[in-house]
Amino acid sequence: MLAMGIVGIYLLWLVIKALRVYINSHEVRVEKKATRKSLAEALRENRVRCKMTQEFVSETIGVSRQAVSKWENGTSDPNTSNLIALAKLYGISAEELLKSVEHSAGTAKPNEGSEKTV
C-alpha cells in the first residue's frame, strides 16, 4: 500500500512538472504559430500572384490539393523539398520565401548573434 502511495505521489509530481514546462513554453508556441501563419500567408500570396490554383500547384509538384491547402492555412508546413519546388514554381528563391517569413514574424534578424571578431 505504501508503494502505491509513493508511485501516486511520483506520478502527480511528474504531471505538475510537465504542466509547468507547458505553461512556460507559451511564448515559444505563440512564436511558432506566428511563423507558421506567416509562411502560410507567403505561400498563398505567391500562388495568387502567379495566378495559379491550388490544384495546379499540387499537380505540378506532385502532392495532393489538400496538402497545398493545409500549407496555406497554416495547419502544416511543407517539407524542404516541397518548399524548394514551390519557390521554383513561383519564380523566387527559397531564401527569398523564407526571408519574408523571418521578417514578418519579427523574431529573427539577419546575422543576429553572428558577430565576427577581427
C-alpha positions in Angstrom: 0.0 0.0 0.0 2.8 2.4 0.8 4.5 1.6 -2.5 1.3 2.6 -4.4 1.1 5.8 -2.4 4.7 6.7 -3.4 4.1 5.8 -7.0 0.9 8.0 -6.9 2.9 11.0 -5.5 5.6 10.5 -8.0 3.1 10.5 -10.9 1.5 13.6 -9.5 4.9 15.3 -9.3 5.6 14.3 -13.0 2.3 15.8 -14.1 2.9 19.0 -12.2 6.4 19.2 -13.7 5.0 18.7 -17.2 2.4 21.3 -16.7 5.0 23.9 -15.6 7.1 23.2 -18.7 4.0 23.6 -20.9 2.9 26.8 -19.2 6.4 28.3 -19.5 6.6 27.4 -23.2 3.7 29.8 -24.1 6.0 32.3 -25.9 7.6 29.5 -28.0 4.2 28.2 -29.0 2.9 31.7 -29.9 6.1 32.4 -31.9 5.8 29.1 -33.8 2.2 29.9 -34.6 3.1 33.3 -35.9 5.9 31.9 -38.1 3.6 29.2 -39.5 0.9 31.8 -40.2 3.5 34.0 -42.0 4.7 31.1 -44.1 1.1 30.2 -45.0 0.5 33.8 -46.0 3.6 34.0 -48.1 2.7 30.7 -49.9 -0.8 31.9 -50.6 0.4 35.4 -51.8 2.9 33.9 -54.2 0.4 31.4 -55.6 -2.2 34.2 -56.2 0.5 36.5 -57.6 1.3 33.8 -60.2 -2.4 33.3 -60.9 -2.3 29.6 -60.1 -4.9 27.4 -58.4 -4.1 25.1 -55.5 -4.9 22.2 -57.8 -2.4 23.3 -60.5 0.3 23.7 -57.8 -0.4 20.3 -56.3 -0.3 18.6 -59.7 2.9 20.4 -60.7 4.9 19.5 -57.5 3.3 16.1 -57.0 1.3 16.5 -53.8 -2.4 16.5 -53.0 -4.5 19.6 -53.3 -5.3 19.1 -49.6 -1.6 19.4 -48.7 -1.4 22.7 -50.5 -4.5 23.9 -48.7 -3.0 22.9 -45.3 0.2 24.7 -46.1 -1.7 27.9 -47.0 -4.0 27.6 -43.9 -1.0 27.1 -41.6 -2.2 23.7 -40.5 1.0 22.1 -41.6 4.3 23.1 -43.2 5.8 21.8 -46.5 9.0 19.8 -46.2 12.2 21.1 -47.5 12.0 19.6 -51.0 8.4 20.8 -51.4 9.4 24.3 -50.2 12.1 24.4 -52.9 9.7 23.1 -55.5 7.2 25.8 -54.6 9.8 28.5 -54.7 10.9 27.4 -58.2 7.3 27.2 -59.4 6.6 30.7 -58.1 9.8 32.1 -59.7 11.6 33.0 -56.5 14.4 31.5 -54.5 13.6 29.5 -51.3 15.8 32.0 -49.4 13.5 34.9 -50.6 10.4 33.0 -49.5 11.9 32.2 -46.1 13.4 35.7 -45.6 9.9 37.2 -45.9 8.7 34.8 -43.3 11.5 35.7 -40.8 11.0 39.4 -41.1 7.2 39.2 -40.9 7.4 37.1 -37.7 9.5 39.7 -36.1 11.7 37.2 -34.4 14.8 36.6 -36.5 17.1 39.3 -37.7 19.8 38.8 -40.3 23.3 38.0 -38.8 21.9 38.1 -35.3 24.4 36.6 -32.9 27.0 36.0 -35.5 29.4 38.9 -35.0 32.8 38.5 -36.5 35.9 39.2 -34.4 38.7 40.9 -36.4 
